[in-house]
């Protein structure tokens, strides 16, 4: 069980090490399969279906987030994370079958199940807070988020090796990526089995709470803040490559821009975690909003120059990272300990639905008014959330004293 919040869990180092190593495996699996999914979908059903991988995976993550969070309350983190990853393994297996035999409906179903892997990737950051003290909560969460960087950047670079692996085994060229994904997920499950203690979860008591689960204004602020960040990130990022290509950018510069964006999403997590613990959760959240707003503003004012697009994508990744770390830590602080997994499940559900919404409206907005219109909508949403967050601060004080 979780130790008192003022003291770290006695197995904190072991748990964090296991979470970090598993996140590298999950990040690599996500990195290689999400990008490969777009290519596989386009290969089987045409270019118009290329976005189905990201959309269905995001929807799948939303679908699985609530039951996996409930599983934490009923059992523990190890059971929840392992179960979610087993569902992801099922998705990888279905993708192999669909790719090998050209069964596009099976591939679409696979994308949904692979969303469970994304849900696990998000839940792992909250697992870090189960073993942290109040003073290191932001830092520990951010380190787990940061560890995704290694796999997320390495994953897309496994395209060619995975294709060669497929040829060696006599499989269809897209299938190898999902076989590697399957192996990565199984390794993660094995790591959790030996590093996450049985019974690890936020609750400090085995007695079931009869108190009605309610989210405080601060908890709602945390949920809507991370949802705003995810809406902004997915919305702008989903059209960045197409926008750049339409303005003459080659694949090399597009790939370089995406890599910088992914690095921004994860690489500086420990910095934002330190700021969260030292300066306060809201400082980090508002810093993230400022970077998200600047990212959108660049695309409104300078939608065509490559330097502006590259700058915008870097700021987009950094803003998402800062808002994610600050909001996730704030949610833990603002929620009674017996209701934390409930709140975390709602947060991940809302976050993924917001991301899916951003991806769905991006195309029509681009068709109507180009990138400036899409960026303008994002800018307006971020500004609205900033105003609402400031209003929330005047309504209720959080349990934490660092705001």
C-alpha positions as CSV (number, residue, x, y, z in Angstrom):
1,X,0.0,0.0,0.0
2,X,0.9,3.6,-0.4
3,X,2.9,5.2,2.4
4,X,1.8,8.4,4.0
5,X,2.0,11.2,1.4
6,X,4.7,13.1,3.4
7,X,7.0,10.1,3.0
8,X,8.1,8.2,-0.2
9,X,7.2,4.6,-0.6
10,X,9.9,2.3,0.8
11,X,10.3,0.7,-2.7
12,X,10.2,4.0,-4.6
13,X,13.5,3.5,-6.4
14,X,12.6,0.0,-7.5
15,X,9.1,1.1,-8.7
16,X,10.4,4.1,-10.6
17,X,13.1,2.0,-12.3
18,X,10.6,-0.5,-13.4
19,X,8.2,2.2,-14.7
20,X,11.0,3.9,-16.6
21,X,12.3,0.8,-18.3
22,X,8.8,-0.3,-19.2
23,X,8.0,3.2,-20.6
24,X,11.0,2.9,-22.9
25,X,9.5,-0.4,-24.3
26,X,6.0,1.2,-24.5
27,X,7.3,4.3,-26.2
28,X,9.2,2.3,-28.8
29,X,6.1,0.2,-29.4
30,X,3.9,3.2,-29.8
31,X,6.4,5.0,-31.9
32,X,6.9,2.3,-34.5
33,X,3.2,1.2,-34.7
34,X,1.4,4.5,-34.8
35,X,3.5,5.8,-37.7
36,X,3.4,2.3,-39.4
37,X,-0.4,2.2,-38.8
38,X,-0.9,5.2,-41.1
39,X,1.2,3.5,-43.8
40,X,-0.6,0.2,-43.4
41,X,-4.1,1.8,-43.5
42,X,-3.1,3.8,-46.7
43,X,-1.6,0.6,-48.2
44,X,-4.8,-1.4,-47.7
45,X,-7.6,1.2,-48.2
46,X,-6.1,4.3,-49.8
47,X,-4.5,7.6,-48.6
48,X,-7.8,8.9,-47.3
49,X,-7.7,6.3,-44.5
50,X,-4.2,7.2,-43.4
51,X,-5.4,9.1,-40.4
52,X,-7.5,6.2,-39.1
53,X,-4.6,4.8,-37.1
54,X,-4.1,7.8,-34.9
55,X,-7.9,8.5,-34.6
56,X,-8.9,4.9,-33.6
57,X,-5.9,4.5,-31.3
58,X,-6.9,7.7,-29.5
59,X,-10.5,6.5,-29.3
60,X,-9.3,3.2,-28.0
61,X,-7.3,4.9,-25.3
62,X,-10.4,6.8,-24.2
63,X,-12.5,3.6,-24.1
64,X,-10.0,1.6,-22.0
65,X,-9.0,4.5,-19.6
66,X,-12.0,4.1,-17.3
67,X,-12.0,0.3,-16.9
68,X,-8.3,0.3,-16.4
69,X,-8.5,3.0,-13.7
70,X,-11.3,1.0,-12.0
71,X,-9.0,-2.0,-12.0
72,X,-6.5,0.0,-10.0
73,X,-9.0,0.5,-7.3
74,X,-10.2,-3.1,-7.3
75,X,-6.8,-4.7,-7.6
76,X,-3.6,-2.6,-8.0
77,X,-1.4,-0.8,-10.5
78,X,0.4,-4.0,-11.6
79,X,-2.8,-5.8,-12.5
80,X,-4.2,-2.7,-14.3
81,X,-1.0,-2.0,-16.3
82,X,-0.5,-5.6,-17.2
83,X,-4.1,-6.1,-18.3
84,X,-4.0,-3.0,-20.4
85,X,-0.8,-4.2,-22.0
86,X,-2.2,-7.6,-22.7
87,X,-5.1,-5.9,-24.6
88,X,-2.4,-4.0,-26.5
89,X,-0.8,-7.3,-27.3
90,X,-4.1,-8.5,-28.7
91,X,-4.1,-5.4,-30.9
92,X,-0.6,-6.1,-32.2
93,X,-1.5,-9.7,-33.0
94,X,-4.7,-8.6,-34.9
95,X,-2.6,-6.1,-36.8
96,X,-0.1,-8.8,-37.8
97,X,-3.1,-11.0,-39.1
98,X,-4.7,-8.0,-40.8
99,X,-1.5,-7.0,-42.5
100,X,-0.5,-10.5,-43.5
101,X,-3.8,-11.3,-45.1
102,X,-4.9,-7.9,-46.3
103,X,-7.9,-7.7,-43.9
104,X,-8.6,-4.0,-43.4
105,X,-11.5,-4.4,-40.9
106,X,-9.2,-6.5,-38.7
107,X,-6.6,-3.8,-38.9
108,X,-9.1,-1.1,-37.8
109,X,-10.1,-3.3,-34.8
110,X,-6.4,-3.7,-34.1
111,X,-6.0,0.1,-33.9
112,X,-8.7,0.2,-31.2
113,X,-7.0,-2.4,-29.1
114,X,-3.6,-0.8,-29.5
115,X,-5.3,2.3,-27.9
116,X,-5.1,0.3,-24.6
117,X,-1.3,0.5,-24.9
118,X,-1.6,4.3,-25.1
119,X,-3.9,4.3,-22.1
120,X,-1.3,2.3,-20.1
121,X,1.4,4.8,-21.3
122,X,-0.7,7.6,-19.7
123,X,-1.6,5.7,-16.5
124,X,2.1,5.0,-15.7
125,X,2.7,8.6,-14.9
126,X,0.1,8.4,-12.1
127,X,1.7,5.2,-10.8
128,X,4.9,7.2,-10.1
129,X,2.9,9.5,-7.8
130,X,1.8,6.5,-5.7
131,X,5.3,6.0,-4.4
132,X,6.3,9.7,-4.2
133,X,6.2,12.1,-1.3
134,X,4.4,15.5,-1.8
135,X,7.8,17.2,-2.3
136,X,8.9,14.9,-5.2
137,X,5.5,14.2,-6.8
138,X,6.0,16.4,-9.8
139,X,9.6,15.3,-10.3
140,X,8.8,11.6,-10.1
141,X,5.9,11.9,-12.5
142,X,8.0,13.9,-15.0
143,X,10.8,11.3,-15.0
144,X,8.4,8.6,-16.0
145,X,7.0,10.9,-18.8
146,X,10.6,11.7,-19.8
147,X,11.6,8.1,-20.2
148,X,9.1,7.8,-23.1
149,X,11.4,10.0,-25.1
150,X,13.9,7.2,-25.7
151,X,11.4,4.8,-27.2
152,X,9.3,7.5,-29.0
153,X,12.3,8.7,-30.9
154,X,13.7,5.3,-31.5
155,X,10.4,3.8,-32.7
156,X,10.1,5.5,-36.1
157,X,13.7,4.6,-36.8
158,X,12.8,0.9,-36.6
159,X,10.8,1.0,-39.9
160,X,13.5,-0.4,-42.0
161,X,14.7,-3.0,-39.5
162,X,11.2,-4.2,-38.9
163,X,10.6,-4.5,-42.7
164,X,13.7,-6.6,-43.0
165,X,12.6,-8.7,-40.1
166,X,9.3,-9.3,-41.8
167,X,11.0,-10.4,-45.0
168,X,13.3,-12.7,-43.0
169,X,10.2,-14.4,-41.4
170,X,8.3,-14.4,-44.7
171,X,5.7,-11.9,-43.5
172,X,4.1,-8.9,-45.1
173,X,6.5,-5.9,-44.7
174,X,4.2,-4.0,-42.4
175,X,3.7,-6.9,-40.0
176,X,7.2,-6.8,-38.6
177,X,6.6,-3.6,-36.8
178,X,3.7,-5.1,-34.9
179,X,5.7,-8.2,-34.1
180,X,8.3,-5.9,-32.5
181,X,5.5,-4.1,-30.7
182,X,4.3,-7.4,-29.3
183,X,7.7,-8.3,-28.0
184,X,8.1,-4.8,-26.4
185,X,4.8,-5.1,-24.6
186,X,5.6,-8.6,-23.2
187,X,8.9,-7.3,-21.9
188,X,7.1,-4.4,-20.2
189,X,4.6,-6.8,-18.5
190,X,7.5,-8.9,-17.3
191,X,9.3,-5.9,-15.9
192,X,6.2,-4.7,-14.0
193,X,5.7,-8.3,-12.6
194,X,9.1,-8.0,-10.8
195,X,9.2,-4.3,-9.9
196,X,5.7,-3.2,-9.0
197,X,4.7,-4.6,-5.5
198,X,1.4,-6.3,-5.1
199,X,-1.2,-4.0,-3.7
200,X,0.4,-0.7,-5.0
201,X,-2.4,1.9,-5.5
202,X,-3.2,5.4,-4.2
203,X,-5.6,4.2,-1.4
204,X,-4.2,4.1,2.1
205,X,-7.0,1.9,3.5
206,X,-8.7,-1.3,2.5
207,X,-12.0,0.1,3.6
208,X,-14.3,1.0,0.8
209,X,-15.3,4.7,0.9
210,X,-19.0,5.4,1.0
211,X,-18.4,9.1,0.2
212,X,-19.8,10.1,-3.2
213,X,-17.1,10.7,-5.7
214,X,-17.0,14.3,-6.5
215,X,-14.4,16.3,-8.3
216,X,-13.3,19.6,-6.7
217,X,-13.0,22.7,-8.9
218,X,-9.2,22.4,-8.8
219,X,-9.5,18.8,-10.0
220,X,-11.8,19.9,-12.8
221,X,-9.3,22.6,-13.7
222,X,-6.5,20.0,-13.9
223,X,-8.7,17.7,-16.1
224,X,-9.8,20.5,-18.5
225,X,-6.2,21.9,-18.6
226,X,-4.6,18.7,-19.8
227,X,-7.6,18.2,-22.2
228,X,-7.0,21.6,-23.7
229,X,-3.3,20.8,-24.1
230,X,-4.0,17.5,-25.8
231,X,-6.7,19.1,-28.1
232,X,-4.2,21.7,-29.2
233,X,-1.3,19.3,-29.7
234,X,-3.2,16.7,-31.7
235,X,-5.2,19.3,-33.7
236,X,-2.1,21.2,-34.9
237,X,0.2,18.2,-35.1
238,X,-2.2,16.1,-37.2
239,X,-2.0,18.6,-40.1
240,X,1.6,19.8,-39.7
241,X,3.2,17.4,-42.2
242,X,0.4,17.9,-44.8
243,X,0.7,21.7,-44.4
244,X,4.5,21.7,-44.7
245,X,4.3,19.4,-47.8
246,X,1.8,21.7,-49.4
247,X,4.2,24.6,-49.0
248,X,7.1,22.8,-50.6
249,X,8.9,21.1,-47.7
250,X,10.6,17.9,-48.4
251,X,10.4,14.7,-46.4
252,X,13.7,15.3,-44.7
253,X,12.7,18.7,-43.2
254,X,9.3,17.3,-42.3
255,X,10.8,14.4,-40.5
256,X,13.3,16.7,-38.8
257,X,10.4,18.9,-37.6
258,X,8.5,15.9,-36.3
259,X,11.5,14.7,-34.4
260,X,12.0,18.2,-32.8
261,X,8.3,18.2,-31.8
262,X,8.5,14.7,-30.2
263,X,11.6,15.7,-28.3
264,X,9.7,18.8,-27.1
265,X,6.9,16.6,-25.9
266,X,9.1,14.5,-23.6
267,X,12.8,15.5,-23.3
268,X,12.4,18.4,-20.9
269,X,9.9,16.7,-18.6
270,X,12.3,16.6,-15.6
271,X,12.7,20.4,-15.9
272,X,9.0,21.0,-15.8
273,X,8.7,18.5,-13.0
274,X,11.3,20.5,-11.0
275,X,9.4,23.7,-11.7
276,X,6.2,22.1,-10.6
277,X,7.6,21.1,-7.3
278,X,9.6,24.3,-6.6
279,X,7.3,27.0,-8.1
280,X,3.9,25.4,-8.0
281,X,1.6,23.4,-10.3
282,X,-0.2,26.4,-11.7
283,X,3.0,28.1,-12.7
284,X,3.9,25.1,-14.9
285,X,0.4,24.9,-16.3
286,X,0.3,28.5,-17.3
287,X,3.8,28.3,-18.8
288,X,2.5,25.5,-20.9
289,X,-0.5,27.5,-22.0
290,X,1.8,30.4,-22.9
291,X,3.8,28.1,-25.2
292,X,0.7,26.6,-26.7
293,X,-0.6,30.0,-27.4
294,X,2.7,31.1,-28.9
295,X,2.7,28.0,-31.1
296,X,-0.7,28.8,-32.5
297,X,0.1,32.5,-32.9
298,X,3.1,31.7,-35.1
299,X,0.9,29.8,-37.5
300,X,-1.7,32.5,-37.5
301,X,0.8,35.2,-38.3
302,X,3.4,33.3,-40.4
303,X,1.7,30.1,-41.8
304,X,4.1,29.5,-44.6
305,X,7.8,30.1,-43.7
306,X,9.4,26.8,-42.6
307,X,11.2,28.5,-39.7
308,X,7.9,29.6,-38.3
309,X,6.4,26.1,-38.6
310,X,9.4,24.5,-37.0
311,X,9.3,27.0,-34.2
312,X,5.6,26.4,-33.7
313,X,6.0,22.6,-33.5
314,X,8.8,22.9,-30.9
315,X,6.7,25.2,-28.8
316,X,3.7,22.9,-29.3
317,X,5.6,20.0,-27.9
318,X,7.1,21.9,-25.0
319,X,3.7,23.5,-24.1
320,X,2.0,20.1,-24.1
321,X,4.7,18.7,-21.9
322,X,4.6,21.5,-19.4
323,X,0.8,21.5,-19.1
324,X,0.7,17.7,-18.8
325,X,3.2,17.5,-16.0
326,X,1.6,20.5,-14.1
327,X,-2.0,19.3,-14.6
328,X,-1.3,15.7,-13.7
329,X,0.4,16.7,-10.5
330,X,-2.3,19.1,-9.6
331,X,-5.0,16.4,-10.1
332,X,-3.3,14.2,-7.6
333,X,-3.0,17.1,-5.1
334,X,-6.6,18.2,-5.6
335,X,-8.3,14.8,-5.2
336,X,-9.0,12.9,-2.0
337,X,-6.7,9.9,-1.9
338,X,-9.5,7.4,-2.0
339,X,-10.9,8.9,-5.2
340,X,-7.7,9.4,-7.1
341,X,-8.0,6.5,-9.5
342,X,-11.5,7.6,-10.3
343,X,-10.3,11.1,-11.1
344,X,-7.3,9.8,-13.1
345,X,-9.5,7.6,-15.2
346,X,-11.8,10.6,-16.0
347,X,-8.8,12.7,-16.8
348,X,-7.4,10.3,-19.3
349,X,-10.8,9.7,-20.8
350,X,-11.4,13.5,-21.2
351,X,-7.8,14.0,-22.5
352,X,-8.1,11.3,-25.2
353,X,-11.6,12.5,-26.3
354,X,-10.3,16.0,-26.6
355,X,-7.3,14.8,-28.6
356,X,-9.6,12.8,-30.9
357,X,-11.8,15.9,-31.3
358,X,-8.8,18.0,-32.2
359,X,-7.8,15.5,-34.9
360,X,-11.4,15.3,-36.3
361,X,-12.0,19.0,-36.7
362,X,-8.5,19.8,-38.0
363,X,-9.1,18.6,-41.6
364,X,-12.4,20.5,-42.1
365,X,-10.9,23.7,-40.6
366,X,-7.9,23.5,-42.8
367,X,-10.2,23.0,-45.8
368,X,-12.2,26.1,-44.9
369,X,-9.5,28.5,-43.9
370,X,-6.1,26.9,-44.0
371,X,-3.7,26.5,-41.1
372,X,-4.4,30.1,-39.8
373,X,-8.0,29.2,-39.1
374,X,-7.1,25.9,-37.3
375,X,-4.4,27.7,-35.3
376,X,-6.9,30.5,-34.5
377,X,-9.3,28.1,-33.0
378,X,-6.6,26.5,-30.9
379,X,-5.5,29.9,-29.7
380,X,-9.1,30.8,-28.7
381,X,-9.5,27.5,-26.8
382,X,-6.2,28.0,-24.9
383,X,-7.2,31.6,-24.0
384,X,-10.6,30.5,-22.8
385,X,-9.1,27.7,-20.6
386,X,-6.6,30.2,-19.2
387,X,-9.4,32.5,-18.1
388,X,-11.4,29.7,-16.6
389,X,-8.3,28.4,-14.7
390,X,-7.7,31.9,-13.2
391,X,-11.4,32.0,-12.1
392,X,-11.1,28.6,-10.5
393,X,-8.1,29.7,-8.3
394,X,-10.4,32.3,-6.7
395,X,-13.1,29.7,-5.9
396,X,-11.2,27.0,-4.0
397,X,-7.8,26.3,-2.4
398,X,-6.3,23.0,-3.1
399,X,-5.1,20.6,-0.4
400,X,-1.6,21.3,-1.4
401,X,0.1,24.4,-0.1
402,X,2.3,25.3,-3.0
403,X,-0.2,27.2,-5.1
